Amino acid sequence: MDHIDRALVAQLQQDATQSYAALGRGVGLSAGAAHERVRKLRERGVIRRTTAEVDPVAVGAGVLAYVMVDSTSWMGDSAESFAALPEVMEAHIIAGSASVLVKVRTATTEQLQDVLRRIYAIDGVSGTQATVVLETFFERPVSPRTADGT
């Protein structure tokens, strides 16, 4: 990725509904050249998908929790079990005292408790520890900048 690709990605992260003409203007390219660059970024997997950012509170998912999942066995084959729970937004195999870290969104703490019960029912899970988020200062997308800051 060069500096133009990184600038295009940054612009798309701010507003993915921009026209190719607007994207091109922002980086000094024609609409056609911007379209071609974005197409190549998609082909290479840099841009995985285009989505709408939805306010969780507005759609009844205002309770956010991070759950550390303990296990009695390797959990690397359990991705489908976690993905089957619609309240689980992310699931990660981790190093440390727990085996899996999941991000959960629900409307109420009672619903969170139900999700914890369903996580506990996944084969190999021996325990959970949930941390409920009281307030989010900010969330940000992955920066298209390289490690050297360019």
C-alpha distance (Angstrom), angle and dihedral (degrees) to the residues before:
residue distance angle dihedral
M1 . . .
D2 3.77 . .
H3 3.80 128.3 .
I4 3.83 92.1 -87.3
D5 3.81 92.5 53.8
R6 3.81 90.1 48.6
A7 3.81 90.7 49.6
L8 3.82 91.0 49.6
V9 3.80 91.4 50.0
A10 3.81 91.2 48.7
Q11 3.82 91.0 50.3
L12 3.80 91.8 48.7
Q13 3.80 90.9 49.7
Q14 3.80 89.1 55.8
D15 3.82 94.5 46.5
A16 3.79 121.1 -3.3
T17 3.82 91.3 -175.8
Q18 3.82 93.7 71.1
S19 3.77 116.8 122.3
Y20 3.79 118.9 -114.0
A21 3.82 86.9 -113.1
A22 3.82 90.6 58.2
L23 3.81 91.7 44.3
G24 3.79 90.5 49.7
R25 3.81 92.7 49.0
G26 3.79 89.3 52.4
V27 3.81 92.9 57.0
G28 3.80 101.6 28.3
L29 3.82 98.5 -101.7
S30 3.78 135.5 118.8
A31 3.80 118.5 -103.9
G32 3.81 90.0 -106.2
A33 3.79 93.6 50.9
A34 3.82 91.0 47.8
H35 3.81 90.0 49.8
E36 3.80 91.4 50.7
R37 3.81 92.3 48.9
V38 3.81 92.0 49.3
R39 3.83 90.3 47.9
K40 3.81 90.2 53.3
L41 3.81 91.5 47.0
R42 3.82 88.2 54.7
E43 3.80 92.4 47.3
R44 3.80 91.2 51.1
G45 3.80 91.2 49.7
V46 3.81 95.0 -116.1
I47 3.81 88.5 120.5
R48 3.79 105.0 42.4
R49 3.81 98.6 178.1
T50 3.77 144.1 -24.2
T51 3.80 115.8 -119.1
A52 3.78 142.5 165.1
E53 3.81 117.4 -110.4
V54 3.80 107.3 -128.3
D55 3.81 125.5 -161.8
P56 3.84 104.2 -117.9
V57 3.82 93.0 -150.5
A58 3.80 91.5 53.3
V59 3.81 91.0 56.4
G60 3.80 97.1 43.5
A61 3.80 100.7 -97.0
G62 3.79 100.4 109.6
V63 3.81 97.5 136.0
L64 3.80 110.9 85.8
A65 3.78 121.9 -173.3
Y66 3.78 136.6 170.7
V67 3.78 112.3 -146.2
M68 3.79 125.5 -159.4
V69 3.79 108.8 -152.1
D70 3.81 120.7 -153.6
S71 3.78 119.8 -158.1
T72 3.77 143.2 -170.1
S73 3.81 92.4 -143.9
W74 3.80 142.8 22.4
M75 3.81 108.7 -60.3
G76 3.81 96.8 -163.3
D77 3.79 91.3 107.0
S78 3.81 95.1 50.6
A79 3.82 99.9 80.8
E80 3.82 93.2 110.3
S81 3.80 91.7 52.0
F82 3.80 91.8 54.7
A83 3.81 92.4 41.5
A84 3.82 89.3 54.4
L85 3.81 89.2 67.3
P86 3.83 105.5 81.9
E87 3.80 92.4 -158.4
V88 3.82 90.9 61.2
M89 3.80 105.5 92.8
E90 3.83 97.4 178.0
A91 3.79 136.4 7.2
H92 3.79 125.2 -167.3
I93 3.81 133.5 -177.6
I94 3.80 103.6 -132.4
A95 3.78 141.1 -171.7
G96 3.76 118.2 -123.3
S97 3.77 136.5 53.6
A98 3.83 93.7 -29.0
S99 3.80 129.4 51.7
V100 3.81 103.2 -144.3
L101 3.79 135.1 25.0
V102 3.80 117.2 -156.7
K103 3.78 132.4 -174.0
V104 3.81 111.9 -143.1
R105 3.81 130.8 -170.7
T106 3.80 123.4 -168.5
A107 3.79 137.9 155.6
T108 3.81 96.1 -120.0
T109 3.78 141.0 15.9
E110 3.81 87.8 -114.0
Q111 3.80 88.9 60.3
L112 3.81 89.2 47.0
Q113 3.79 88.7 54.9
D114 3.82 89.6 52.7
V115 3.82 90.5 50.9
L116 3.80 89.8 50.8
R117 3.81 89.1 53.4
R118 3.81 90.3 51.3
I119 3.82 91.6 47.7
Y120 3.79 89.4 50.3
A121 3.83 88.4 54.4
I122 3.83 91.8 60.0
D123 3.79 110.5 109.9
G124 3.80 110.8 -96.2
V125 3.82 97.0 17.3
S126 3.80 111.1 129.1
G127 3.80 100.4 173.3
T128 3.77 148.8 -16.9
Q129 3.76 136.8 -140.4
A130 3.79 115.9 -163.3
T131 3.79 126.8 -160.8
V132 3.80 113.5 -164.2
V133 3.80 116.6 -148.3
L134 3.81 113.1 -130.0
E135 3.81 97.3 -173.6
T136 3.78 135.8 -1.9
F137 3.79 115.3 -139.4
F138 3.79 93.4 -168.5
E139 3.77 145.0 -34.6
R140 3.77 122.9 -152.0
P141 3.77 136.8 -170.5
V142 3.79 122.1 -116.2
S143 3.78 109.4 -78.5
P144 3.80 115.6 -118.1
R145 3.83 88.0 -144.1
T146 3.76 119.4 112.1
A147 3.79 124.5 -116.8
D148 3.79 90.8 -93.7
G149 3.84 90.0 60.2
T150 3.80 98.1 -109.2
